[in-house]
Every structure is written in C-alpha cells, then in structure tokens.
C-alpha cells in the first residue's frame, strides 16, 4: 500500500564512501537504525517521505469509512466500524511520532499534505456509494495493506518497524471484519450478493494499484530495498495478494472483474490482465473523484482543531512557568 509513498522520493546522498559502506554493513547485518544513529541523508529523507505518507493515508483513510458509521445497518456494525476508524486514527499517530524522530514536525508534515507536496494512498480517492464498499475496503484494501505492511515489521529503521507490529495486528482484524461483511452479503438475498459483486468490481483494480508501479517503472525501489526499508518489490507483493485473494472470492461466489485472470500451472500463480496505469497516475496526481473532498475535509479538521493545539501549548507553558518559579524543596537536616 505504501510503496506509493516512494513516488518522487529522493534517495540521493552525498556522504563519503567509507561512511556509506559502514552504514550498509549495519543494514546487511540486520541491525536496527535508531533516531540518534548516524545515517545517510538520503535514507532519512526516504523514510520521512514514506512514513509521513503512510501516516497521511491512515488519517485520510478514516474519511470514507467515517461517513458510514451512522448509516451502518445494525448497532453491531456501527460499533465495529467506529472501532476500526479509531484504530486508523491511532495508526496515524504512531506513524507521525515515528517520523518526528527523524527531525520533521507534525505541523510540517500536515502542511505538506494540505499543499500537495506529500501524497496519501490513491485508493482513498474513490467513493463508497454502498454499504458493500465498506466490506470491500476491509477485505481488499486492508488485505493489500497487510501484504505491504507485514514486511515493514522488519524495516531497518527501528521506530517504524516497532510501530508496524501493532498496526499489522489491528489491520488483520480489519481485513477479517471486511471479509465477514462480504460473506454476510453473499449469503443473503440476490440483491445483497449483487451489491457485493458491484463493490468487488469497483475496488479490485484500484487495490492492485495500491502496490505502486511495476518494478520496471519504480525508480526508487532498488535503493529502498538495499537499505531494507522495503523487503519485497511491488510486483512480488501484488502477486502474493492476487494469489491469496482469488480463492477467497471463489468461496464467496463472486467473480473477479478480470477476463484474463487464470491459474498458471507453470508459474504456480495467477496471471492477470493489464492494469490501467493512466488511471493510477491520474488519481495519484489529484484527479480522483474524491480527491478535492478528502483534502478539503482534512483542511477543515486541521483548522477546527487549532484551538485544541493552542490550548495544549498554553497549558504546557503555564506548567513550565509554574515549575520555574516554584520554591525549591528544603533539604532535611541530618
């Protein structure tokens, strides 16, 4: 999912060869890099870009699902969806905190998002017209995210890797929740099963695009894999996702919207049809149906929360002033 965070990344670095070789030897030895460790600036910039855009994706990802909390069909569904949206807000906070250890402020990251300097996953620029879309998001979008995120638990940067352990556990629950919604719809009336089929038709191809461009077009993947920020290529992860998901659709009794999809005995994997990369780049560059709404909603949330941030800063200033003027505690005589 967050391979898209490497689009436009700048992995160039100017350190001398001895420094770079020593750093690479630590990476090759599977040592975790911590915030105060010496690191190439290209490594730092790449991590800031990927982690911050991962965080933006978690926060923006709350929006399409949040719209359905009040419209979920039962109280149980409302409570489960509310819990999922809260989880995603927590994921964003973990990730912003991890990025801050690299020397960037949360305010700067938010400004980059709102001005378009930073992106978020293109998948969240698609609308959710029916309840079945919430199921498809959990099953497909969170399923694709898990494929991307489990290797990140072994990312070379310590704070990112540690944050991902809890995130992956919660994302796994979200994926099961989405699949259960799809299973319920597919076990219901013909109209309900058709809703599930329609949502699969809408979300299948965008879910495949979440893994980012083909390896031949992903110019920054090689360096990120050498630094062990990434562990697998875009196409490898996409193939693993397809191979895991097609049998699930068959169990549901709904059909993948790909006439070229077929099992290859020779490869032991599914072959699939061509991905519409023109659509991918159009959506990444802000041309999605919900692109403007997502940024507008995020801007409104940032503006409306200004008083909370200001109040917290004012309180912190008062505490520091009180501590500075407090009389020292007398030392008891021996």
C-alpha positions as CSV (number, residue, x, y, z in Angstrom):
1,X,0.0,0.0,0.0
2,X,2.7,2.4,1.0
3,X,5.0,1.7,-1.9
4,X,3.2,4.8,-3.3
5,X,5.0,6.7,-0.6
6,X,8.2,6.3,-2.5
7,X,6.9,8.1,-5.6
8,X,9.0,11.1,-6.0
9,X,11.4,10.1,-3.2
10,X,14.9,11.4,-3.3
11,X,17.4,8.7,-2.2
12,X,20.5,10.6,-3.4
13,X,23.1,11.1,-0.7
14,X,26.5,12.9,-0.5
15,X,28.3,11.1,2.3
16,X,31.8,9.6,1.6
17,X,32.1,6.0,0.6
18,X,33.6,4.8,3.9
19,X,30.6,6.1,5.8
20,X,28.1,4.6,3.3
21,X,29.9,1.2,3.4
22,X,29.8,1.2,7.2
23,X,26.1,2.1,7.3
24,X,25.3,-0.6,4.7
25,X,27.3,-3.2,6.7
26,X,24.9,-2.4,9.6
27,X,21.9,-2.8,7.4
28,X,23.3,-6.1,6.0
29,X,23.8,-7.4,9.5
30,X,20.1,-6.7,10.2
31,X,21.0,-4.1,12.9
32,X,18.1,-1.6,13.6
33,X,18.9,2.0,12.9
34,X,17.7,4.3,15.7
35,X,16.9,8.0,15.5
36,X,20.2,9.2,17.1
37,X,22.4,6.9,14.9
38,X,24.4,8.4,12.0
39,X,22.5,7.7,8.8
40,X,22.8,9.0,5.2
41,X,20.6,12.0,4.4
42,X,19.0,10.1,1.5
43,X,18.0,7.3,4.0
44,X,16.5,9.9,6.3
45,X,14.6,11.7,3.5
46,X,13.3,8.5,2.1
47,X,12.0,7.4,5.5
48,X,10.4,10.7,6.2
49,X,8.6,10.6,2.8
50,X,7.4,7.0,3.2
51,X,6.4,7.2,6.9
52,X,4.6,10.5,6.7
53,X,2.7,9.5,3.6
54,X,1.8,6.2,5.4
55,X,0.5,8.3,8.3
56,X,-1.5,10.6,5.9
57,X,-3.0,7.5,4.4
58,X,-4.2,6.2,7.7
59,X,-5.8,9.6,8.6
60,X,-7.4,10.2,5.2
61,X,-8.5,6.6,5.2
62,X,-10.8,7.4,8.1
63,X,-12.9,9.6,5.9
64,X,-14.7,7.2,3.5
65,X,-15.5,4.8,6.4
66,X,-16.4,7.5,8.8
67,X,-19.2,8.6,6.5
68,X,-20.8,5.2,7.0
69,X,-20.8,4.9,10.8
70,X,-24.2,6.5,11.2
71,X,-25.6,4.5,8.2
72,X,-24.3,1.1,9.1
73,X,-27.2,-1.4,9.1
74,X,-27.1,-2.6,12.7
75,X,-25.8,-1.4,16.1
76,X,-23.2,-4.1,16.0
77,X,-21.9,-2.9,12.6
78,X,-21.8,0.7,13.8
79,X,-19.7,-0.2,16.9
80,X,-17.3,-2.3,14.8
81,X,-16.9,0.4,12.2
82,X,-16.4,3.0,14.8
83,X,-13.7,0.9,16.5
84,X,-11.9,0.4,13.1
85,X,-11.9,4.2,12.4
86,X,-10.5,4.8,15.9
87,X,-7.8,2.2,15.2
88,X,-6.8,4.0,12.0
89,X,-6.5,7.3,13.9
90,X,-4.2,5.6,16.3
91,X,-2.1,4.2,13.4
92,X,-1.7,7.7,12.1
93,X,-0.5,9.0,15.5
94,X,2.1,6.2,15.9
95,X,3.4,6.9,12.4
96,X,3.6,10.6,12.8
97,X,5.5,10.1,16.0
98,X,7.9,7.7,14.3
99,X,8.5,10.3,11.5
100,X,9.1,13.1,14.1
101,X,12.1,11.1,15.4
102,X,13.7,11.9,12.1
103,X,13.6,15.6,12.6
104,X,10.4,16.7,11.0
105,X,7.4,18.3,12.9
106,X,3.8,17.1,12.6
107,X,2.9,20.6,11.5
108,X,5.3,20.5,8.6
109,X,4.0,17.0,7.6
110,X,0.4,18.3,7.7
111,X,1.4,21.4,5.6
112,X,3.0,19.1,3.0
113,X,-0.2,17.1,2.8
114,X,-2.5,20.1,2.5
115,X,-0.4,21.8,-0.1
116,X,0.0,18.7,-2.2
117,X,3.8,18.3,-1.6
118,X,3.0,15.0,0.1
119,X,0.5,12.4,-1.1
120,X,-1.5,9.7,0.5
121,X,-2.6,6.3,-0.9
122,X,-4.6,6.9,-4.1
123,X,-7.1,4.2,-3.0
124,X,-8.8,6.7,-0.7
125,X,-9.8,9.0,-3.6
126,X,-12.6,6.6,-4.7
127,X,-16.2,6.9,-3.4
128,X,-18.1,4.5,-1.2
129,X,-21.7,4.6,-2.6
130,X,-23.0,1.4,-0.8
131,X,-22.5,-0.5,2.5
132,X,-20.8,-3.2,0.5
133,X,-18.0,-0.9,-0.3
134,X,-17.1,-0.9,3.4
135,X,-16.8,-4.6,3.2
136,X,-14.7,-4.4,0.1
137,X,-12.4,-1.9,1.7
138,X,-11.8,-4.1,4.7
139,X,-11.3,-7.2,2.6
140,X,-9.3,-5.8,-0.4
141,X,-7.8,-2.5,0.8
142,X,-6.8,-3.7,4.2
143,X,-5.8,-7.0,2.7
144,X,-3.5,-5.3,0.3
145,X,-2.2,-3.1,3.1
146,X,-1.3,-6.2,5.2
147,X,0.7,-7.6,2.3
148,X,2.7,-4.3,2.2
149,X,2.9,-3.8,5.9
150,X,4.0,-7.2,7.3
151,X,7.5,-6.8,5.7
152,X,7.7,-3.4,7.3
153,X,7.8,-5.0,10.7
154,X,11.4,-5.9,9.7
155,X,12.2,-2.4,8.3
156,X,15.7,-1.3,9.1
157,X,14.5,1.8,10.9
158,X,13.6,0.8,14.5
159,X,10.7,3.2,15.3
160,X,8.9,2.3,12.1
161,X,9.4,-1.4,12.5
162,X,8.1,-1.4,16.1
163,X,5.1,0.8,15.2
164,X,4.1,-1.7,12.4
165,X,3.9,-4.7,14.8
166,X,0.7,-3.4,16.5
167,X,-0.6,-1.8,13.3
168,X,-0.4,-5.2,11.4
169,X,-2.3,-7.0,14.2
170,X,-5.1,-4.4,14.0
171,X,-5.1,-4.4,10.2
172,X,-5.5,-8.1,10.2
173,X,-8.7,-7.8,12.3
174,X,-9.9,-5.1,9.9
175,X,-9.4,-7.4,7.0
176,X,-11.4,-10.2,8.6
177,X,-14.1,-7.7,9.5
178,X,-14.4,-6.6,5.9
179,X,-14.5,-10.2,4.6
180,X,-17.2,-11.1,7.1
181,X,-19.4,-8.2,5.8
182,X,-18.9,-9.6,2.2
183,X,-19.7,-13.1,3.4
184,X,-22.9,-11.9,5.0
185,X,-24.0,-10.1,1.8
186,X,-23.1,-13.1,-0.4
187,X,-25.1,-15.3,1.9
188,X,-28.2,-13.1,1.7
189,X,-30.6,-12.1,-1.0
190,X,-29.7,-12.0,-4.7
191,X,-29.8,-8.2,-4.4
192,X,-27.3,-8.2,-1.5
193,X,-25.0,-10.6,-3.3
194,X,-25.1,-8.2,-6.3
195,X,-24.1,-5.3,-4.0
196,X,-21.0,-7.4,-3.0
197,X,-20.2,-8.1,-6.7
198,X,-20.6,-4.5,-7.6
199,X,-18.2,-3.4,-4.9
200,X,-15.6,-6.0,-6.0
201,X,-15.9,-4.6,-9.5
202,X,-15.2,-1.1,-8.2
203,X,-12.3,-1.9,-5.8
204,X,-10.4,-4.8,-7.4
205,X,-8.2,-2.8,-9.9
206,X,-7.6,0.2,-7.5
207,X,-6.5,-2.4,-4.9
208,X,-3.9,-3.8,-7.3
209,X,-2.7,-0.3,-8.0
210,X,-2.0,0.2,-4.2
211,X,1.3,-1.7,-4.6
212,X,2.7,1.0,-6.8
213,X,4.0,0.9,-10.4
214,X,5.5,-2.1,-12.0
215,X,9.1,-2.8,-10.8
216,X,10.5,-1.6,-14.2
217,X,8.8,1.8,-13.5
218,X,9.6,2.1,-9.8
219,X,12.8,4.1,-9.9
220,X,13.4,4.2,-6.1
221,X,12.6,0.7,-5.1
222,X,16.2,-0.7,-5.6
223,X,17.7,1.8,-3.1
224,X,14.9,1.3,-0.6
225,X,15.4,-2.5,-0.8
226,X,19.2,-2.1,-0.4
227,X,18.6,-0.1,2.8
228,X,15.9,-2.7,3.8
229,X,13.2,-0.1,4.1
230,X,11.4,-2.4,1.7
231,X,11.8,-6.1,1.7
232,X,9.9,-7.1,-1.5
233,X,9.3,-5.5,-4.8
234,X,6.0,-4.0,-5.9
235,X,5.2,-6.8,-8.3
236,X,6.1,-9.5,-5.8
237,X,3.7,-8.2,-3.3
238,X,1.0,-7.6,-5.9
239,X,1.3,-11.2,-7.0
240,X,1.1,-12.5,-3.4
241,X,-2.1,-10.5,-2.9
242,X,-3.7,-11.8,-6.0
243,X,-2.8,-15.4,-5.2
244,X,-4.3,-15.1,-1.7
245,X,-7.4,-13.2,-2.7
246,X,-8.8,-15.0,-5.7
247,X,-9.6,-18.2,-3.8
248,X,-11.5,-16.0,-1.2
249,X,-13.6,-14.5,-4.0
250,X,-14.3,-18.0,-5.3
251,X,-15.5,-19.1,-1.8
252,X,-17.8,-16.0,-1.7
253,X,-19.2,-17.0,-5.1
254,X,-18.4,-13.7,-6.8
255,X,-16.4,-13.1,-9.9
256,X,-13.2,-11.2,-10.3
257,X,-13.6,-8.4,-12.9
258,X,-10.6,-9.6,-14.9
259,X,-11.4,-11.7,-18.0
260,X,-7.6,-12.5,-18.3
261,X,-7.3,-13.9,-14.8
262,X,-6.4,-17.6,-14.9
263,X,-4.2,-20.0,-12.9
264,X,-0.8,-20.8,-14.4
265,X,0.4,-24.3,-13.6
266,X,3.8,-23.4,-14.9
267,X,4.3,-20.4,-12.5
268,X,2.1,-21.7,-9.7
269,X,0.4,-18.3,-9.6
270,X,-2.4,-16.4,-11.2
271,X,-1.9,-14.5,-14.5
272,X,-3.8,-11.3,-14.6
273,X,-4.8,-8.7,-17.2
274,X,-3.2,-5.3,-17.7
275,X,-3.6,-2.6,-15.1
276,X,-4.8,0.8,-16.2
277,X,-1.7,2.9,-15.2
278,X,-3.1,6.0,-16.8
279,X,-5.9,5.9,-14.3
280,X,-3.4,5.3,-11.5
281,X,-1.3,8.3,-12.3
282,X,-4.4,10.5,-12.8
283,X,-5.7,9.6,-9.3
284,X,-2.2,10.0,-7.7
285,X,-2.0,13.5,-9.2
286,X,-5.3,14.5,-7.7
287,X,-7.7,13.5,-10.4
288,X,-9.8,11.0,-8.3
289,X,-13.5,11.5,-7.8
290,X,-13.0,12.3,-4.1
291,X,-9.5,14.0,-4.2
292,X,-10.7,17.5,-3.6
293,X,-13.2,16.4,-0.9
294,X,-10.5,14.5,1.0
295,X,-8.1,17.4,1.2
296,X,-10.9,19.8,2.0
297,X,-12.1,17.6,4.8
298,X,-8.6,17.3,6.2
299,X,-8.1,21.0,6.0
300,X,-11.3,21.6,7.9
301,X,-10.3,19.1,10.6
302,X,-6.9,20.8,11.0
303,X,-8.4,24.3,11.2
304,X,-11.2,23.2,13.6
305,X,-8.7,21.5,15.9
306,X,-6.4,24.6,16.1
307,X,-7.9,25.7,19.5
308,X,-7.1,22.3,21.0
309,X,-3.5,22.5,19.9
310,X,-3.2,26.1,21.1
311,X,-4.8,25.2,24.5
312,X,-2.4,22.3,25.0
313,X,0.6,24.6,24.2
314,X,-0.7,27.3,26.6
315,X,-1.2,24.8,29.4
316,X,2.3,23.4,28.8
317,X,3.7,26.9,29.0
318,X,1.9,27.5,32.3
319,X,3.2,24.3,33.8
320,X,6.8,25.2,32.8
321,X,6.4,28.7,34.3
322,X,4.9,27.3,37.5
323,X,7.8,24.9,37.8
324,X,10.4,27.6,37.2
325,X,9.0,29.9,39.9
326,X,8.3,27.2,42.5
327,X,10.3,27.4,45.7
328,X,13.0,24.7,45.9
329,X,12.1,21.9,48.4
330,X,14.1,22.4,51.6
331,X,16.7,19.7,52.3
332,X,16.1,18.0,55.7
333,X,18.9,18.4,58.2
334,X,20.9,15.3,59.0
